[in-house]
Amino acid sequence: MTDRLGMTLHAVSVRRGDKWVLRDLNLAFEPGERWALIGDNGAGKTQLLKLLAGDVWPTPTGRERRTYRIGRRPVDLIEAKTRMVYLGAELQDKYSRYGWDLVLHDLIATGLHHSDLLLAPISVLQHRKIHAMLRACGLERLAQRRFSTLSYGQKRLALLARGLVQAPDWLLLDEFYNGLDTQFRERIDRVLEAARGAGRSWIVAAHRAGDVPRGTRGLIEMSAGRVVSVHARGLDALARLSAPPKSRPAPRRALRRAAARVRRAAAQPPLIRIDAAALYVDYRPVIQGLNWELRAGEHWAISGANGAGKTSFLKLLYGDLTPALGGRIERAGYPAGTPIAAWKRQVGYVSPELQTDYAIEVSVADLVASGRHASIGLNETPSAQDRLHARRWLKFFRLSSLARRRPRELSYGQLRRALFARAMAAQPRILLLDEPLTGLDPRQRAAVRGLLERLMRRRVTLVIAVHHAEDLPRGMTHGLRLCRRRALPADPYSAN
């Protein structure tokens, strides 16, 4: 391992605006090590990964040192960056945000060129490396598919292939398993197992034990920008993340009330009715023959593998997609011809794609206030009522101190909470939630589940797409599983 990269931080701090996001870090990472970072949202995990990757600079204090070496030979950041790969949902969002829609073969080639876009011809040797990596990751048949047409899991695996083709010494994985179904988690586990066998090291930030790759040995726990503890053999410490969620059995009275609500809902006219709908995205069929109704008081859990169409289904309900010719969707109180914005103002919506859209220069306070207008950003100065509701939900989600920041200055979990606050500021009748607890720490996941249960009692109707059944609140009444372009009834607490 003497020809591989080592990294050291001494008295390193990072300041964002008036807040220290990292404080006095003293850490050393040796070749061959594999570490997990844990801690609450905002603990500094993402900032630490970006600091190591050279994407964030230490704030000058006169004591700080960030050094890299190969064996005993010091190397500068430029050389060190060629030996590291930072991977996370933020990188995946970047391709969507800028419209970089390369075919998969060329996307992986950019890894060899250490560039975002393909700026030079691909040599014969590079072609061989690319095809070997496609084969190793099980992506050969997708080589000529454009990145935008891939499923969520395929995109994540493609970015891993792009990183590994560089033969890096270190993989810096930021919540890399977020939003992935069991099949893609297992595929990525196998790819990382091979990378470990080839001598690759990694540091991975995670909130769930299942999101820590096999072969990880050390654990670093962070809180408020500081290192709380370091365990060189941290498997026992991971038990806190792997412990199953506390059982929350519903009392018999609650079950009887829930059953009564379902019976009452069945007698109500539908809020949404879909007849004989076929849904296409980028000219590719996603769902066909869809007949479905949603009534007030019903709460639906949507399940299915990556690429099954869960996100597209929610976008159809929200109004961002429409059925193909011959299908029909009806929304109660909003006859054909009504501007879709009028419907959206009563619907709260949270999704990873919305998180991508909010890489714009607005404050977090304005982001939350925009939920009252169902807009991305604000077209006019928010009213006093807009600001009142924004402050209320910022406080609830413990984001008041971040109100003046920009979305890109938040951690992934903090931005997800901000989008939840945005959805709640609209005082919605219906909540459409796509993997809503992704990126949240255990405490925040529990708080959001509790909020959803209270909203259900207040007759807010929920439609939630998840991969983890434990992310669902108590009281879900119906389940729908998307599989092979069909929508099938399912147990509301089944997931994949």
N, C-alpha and C positions, 0 to 999 in steps of 0.2 A: 504493500500500500504506500510505499515511500514516494511513488511517482504520482500520487493523487493529492487533491487539494485539502488543506486544513484551514480552519477559520477560527479567529479569536476576536472577541469583543472585550474591551477593558474600559470601565467607567463610561459607557456609551449611553447617551440620552437623546431623545427626539422630542421636539416641541412642535405642536400644531396650533398656531394662533396663540391663545393664552393658556393652553393646556399641555402638560407634559404627557405624551402618550407612551413613552418609554423612559424609565429612570434608572440610571446607574447599573447597567447590565454588565456582568462579568461572566462570560461564557466561552468555552472552547469546544470546538467540534472537530473530531479527528476522523481521518479516512476510515471507512468501514463501519462507522457508527450509524445507528438508525434510531431517531428520536421522535417522540410524539409531544406536541404542545397542547396543553389543556388550560381551560380558564373560561370565565364568563365572557359574554359579549363585551367588547371594549377593553378586554384585559391587555391587549397589545400583541396578540398572536400574529395577526396579518402584518402589522408593522414590523415585527421582528423578522419575519420571512423576507419582507421587502428590503429591510435594512441589510440582511445578509446577501440578498441578490444584487445589491447595489442600486436599487430603484429608489431608495430613501437614504438621505445623508444624515449622519449624526449632527446634532446641534452643537456648535462649538462651545466648549466649557473650559478648554485648556488642559483637560485631563484625558479626554476621550481618545481611544485608539481602536480602529477596525483594521485588522491585518489578515492577510492571506499568505499561505506558503505552500510550496510543493517540496516535501521532505524538509530540509532546513533552508531552502532557498526562498526568500521573500518574493512575492509576485504582486504586481499592481492590480487594481480593480479591473482594468481592461482585459488582462489575461484571465483573471479569476472568473469573470462573467462568461467566458467561453466554456467554462467547466461546470456551470450551474444552469439549471432550468427551473423557473418558477411557473407553477401550474395551479390554476384555480378557476372558479366560476367567473371571476372578473375577466380573465383572458378570453373565455368563451363569449362573454358579453361584448368584448371589444370587437370581435369579428362581425357580430351582428350590427353593432353601433356604426361602424365605418363602412359596412357593406362590402367587406373583403370576402368575395365569394369564389375562391379558387376551387378547382377540382381537387379531390383528396390527394392524388399523387403529387400535385404541385405544392399543396399545403405542406406536406411532409418535406418536400425539397427545400422550403424556406427555412426549416430547421437546420439543414446542412449549411445554408448560406448565412445563418444567424440574422435573418431579416424578416419583416412582416409580410412583404410581398416578394414575388419571384423576380429578381432584377438581373439575372444572368442565366445563360443556357445551362442545362443539366448535363453533366458529363456521363459517359458510359458507366464509370465506376459508381457514380452517385445513383444512377438508375438502378444498379444492382442492390445498393444499400437500401433504397426506398422500397423496392419490391420485397426484399428480405424482411423489412420492418412491417410492411403491410401483411405479409404472410404470418409473421410472429404474432401479430395482434388480431388475426382473423378478419382483416379488412380488404382482402384482395378483390373481392367482387364489387367493392364500392370505389375502386381506384379512380374511376372517371365520373363519379357523382360529385356534384357541387356541394360545398360545405353547408349551405343553407337548406338543402334538401335532406340532410341527415337527421335522424332522431336525436333527442337530447343525449342519450347514452352513447350513440355513435360519435357525436361531436366530441364528447369527453375522451373517449378512447382514441379518436383521431389526434387530439392535442397531445395525449400521452405518447403516441407514436412519433409525432413531430419532435417532442422533447427527447425521446430515447434514441432517435436516429443520430443525434449529436454525440452519443456516447458520453454523457456528462458524468462527472464524479458525484454530483449532488442533485437530487430531486427535492425541490421545495414545494410541498403539496398543501395547498390551502383549501381545507374543507372539500377535498377532491371527490369524495363519494356522494356529496349532496345531490339529491334528486335522481339517484340511480336505482334501478330495480335490482332484484337478486341476481338475475342473469348477468348484468353488466358488472356488478360488484365482483362476481366470481371470475369473470373474464379479466378484469383489471388486476385482481389478486394474482392470477396466473402470470400475467405479464410482469408484475412487480417481483414475483418470486424468481422469474428468470433474470430480471435486472439485479436482484440481490446476489444470485449465483455468479453474475458477471462482475461483482465487486462494487456495485453502485451503493451509495449512501443516500439517506433521505431524512428530512425533517417534515413531519406532517402535523397540521393543525386540525383538531377534531373536537366534536362535542359528544360523540357516541363511541362506545368501544368498538362497534361494528365498522366504524369509519377509520380505524387504525389498521394499517396493513399488517398481515402476518410477517413475522420476522423483526418487528419493532421491539427494541429492548429498553431504551431509556425513556424517561418521562420528565418533562419540565412543566411545572405548574406556575401559571402567571395570574396576577391580579393587579388591576389599576396600574399597568405599565411596568410592574416589577416582577422579578422572579421570586416566587414564594418558596419553592422547593425543587430540588433536582434529585432524581432517582436514577442512578446508572443502570439499575435493573428494575424497571418500573412496572413489571407485569402485575404485581399485587396492587399497586396504586390505581391501575386501570379498572379494578373491580368496582370502583364507585360509578364509572361510566357504564359498565356492563351489567350492573344490577338491574333487574327488571323493574318497570315502573310500579309504584305501589298500587295494589289492587284497589279499585274504587267501585265496589259493588253497589248497584242501585237498590235502595230499599223497596220492599214490595209496593208500598204506597206510590212511590215514584214510577214504578213499572206500570201500575194500573193507570196512573194519570197519563203516562206516555201512550199507552194503548188507547185511552179515550181520545187523546189528541189526534191519533192516526185516524180513528173512526170519524171524528168531526172533519178532519181535513178531506177525507174521501168524499164527503158530501158537499164540499165547496167547489165552485168553478175554478178551473186551473189558472194559475198566474202565467204559466208558459205552456203552450201546446205545440208539439212538433209532429207533423204528419209526413210520412213517406219521404223523409229528407235524405239526400246524399250530400256529403261534404267533401270538397276537394281543396287541397292546399298545394300551390305551385303545380297545378294540373295533375296531381297524384291523388287517387282516392284514399280517403282516411276513414270515413264511416259511410255505410250504405244502409238503406231501408230502415231509417231511424223513426220510430214512433214512440213518443215519450211525453209525459205531462208532469208538471210541478205544481203543487198546491200549497197554500199557506199552511204552516204547521208541519209540513214534511221536511225531513232533513236527509239528504242523499249523500252517500259515500261513493265516490267514483274510483274504481281501481282498474289496473291494466299495466302491462309492461311498458317500458320506454318505447315510444313510437306507436302505441296503440291508439292514440288520438285524444287523450284526456284533456290536454291543453286546448286542442282545437274544439272539443266539445264545450268547454267553458267559454271560449271566445265566441262560439255560436250563440250561447245563452246571453252573453254580454252585448253582442251586437257588432263585434269586430269581424265576424265572418257571417256569410249568408248561405242558405241551402242552394244546391244546384237547381236548375230549372226543373220544375215538376214537384219539388218539395215545398213545404210551407212551415213557417214558424209564426205563431200568434202570441202577442203579449197583452194581457188583460189591461184594458184602459188605454191602450196605445194602438189605435187602428192603423192599417196600412197607410203609409204616407206621412206618419208622424216622424219628426226628426229623431233619430236614434239617440241624440244627446239628451232628450227629455226622459227617455227610459233609463239611460245610464245614471242620471242624477239620483235615482232611488236605489241603485245597486252598488254595493261595495265590492271591489275587485282587487285581489292580491295575486301576483304571479311572478315567476322569474323573469318573464319577458318585460313586464312593467318595470322591474328593477333595472333591466338593461336600458329602457327608454329614459330613465331618470338620471342619465349621466349628463345632465344639462346644468347650466350655471344658475341655479336658484338656491335659495336658502332652504334648510330643512323645514322651517316654519311655513314657508310658502308652498313647499311640497305637500305638507299636510293640509293646508287650506285649500289646495287645488282639488281635493277630493269632493268638495261641495259643488264643484263645477264640472266634474268628470273630465278634466283636462290634464294635459301634460304641461305643467307650469301654469302660470296665471296670465291671462290676457289683459287684465286690468287690476288696479289696486284692490286688495282684499277688503271686504267690509268689516265692520266691527264684529258682526256675528261670525264671519269667517275666522277672524283672529281668535275670538272667544272659544270656538270649538277646537281650533288648532291647539291652543294652549292647554285645553282640558285633556286632549288625547296625548299630547307630548308629555304632559305630567304623568298620565297613567302608564305610559310605556317607558318612563324614566329617561326621557330624551330632552328635557327642558334645557339642560346645560349645553346641548348640541344644536339648539334652534338656529343659530346663526351660521352654522357650518354648511358646506356644500355636500350634496349626496356622495360625491367621490371621495370625500374626506372621512366617511364613516366606514366602519367595518361592515362585512357582509351581513352579519346578524343585526347590527344597528340599523342598517338601511331596510332590512326586512321589517323590523319593528316600526320604522317610520312609515312604510307603506301600509302597515296595519292601521296605524293612526290615521293615515289619509283615508282609508276605507271607512273608518268609524266616524270621521268628521262629517260624512255625508248623511248620518243618521239613517242608514240603509234599511229597507224592508227585506232585502235579499243580499246575502253574502256569497260571492263566488270565490273560492279559495283554492289556489293551485300550489300544492306542497307548502302550505302556509307556515309550518314550523321549521322548515329547512333553514339551517344556519343559526338557530336559537339555542342558547345553552339550556341545561335541564330546568333551571329555575324559571326562565322565561317561557319555556314550553308549557310548564305547569300553569303559569299565570295566564297564558293565552287560552289554554284549554278551559280554565275556569271562566274566563270572559265569555267564551263561546257558549258554555253551558248556561250562563246567565242570560245571554241574548236569546237562546232557544226558549227559555221560560218567558221571555218578553215578546215572543212570537216573531222574531226575526228568522227567516227561512234560510237554511244553509245548504250549499252544494260544495263538497270538499273532495278534491282529488289528492290521494296520498299513496305513498309506497309503504309506510309504517302504520299498521293498524293502531298502535299505541298513541299515535298523534291525534286520533279522533276523539272528540268529546263524548261523554255519555249522552245517550238520548238519540243517536242516529236512528232513523226509522226505516230507511230504504237503502239498497245497494244496487249499483249498476257496474257491471264489468265489461270493459271494451276489449275485444279480442277478434282478430282477423276481420276487421272492418264491421263488426256487428256489436250491438249493445245487448247484453244479456242480464237478466235479474241475478242478483248476488246477495250474499249475506252482507249486511252493512258494516260488519267489522272484519271482513276479509280484506287482505291487501297482499302485495307481493314485494 
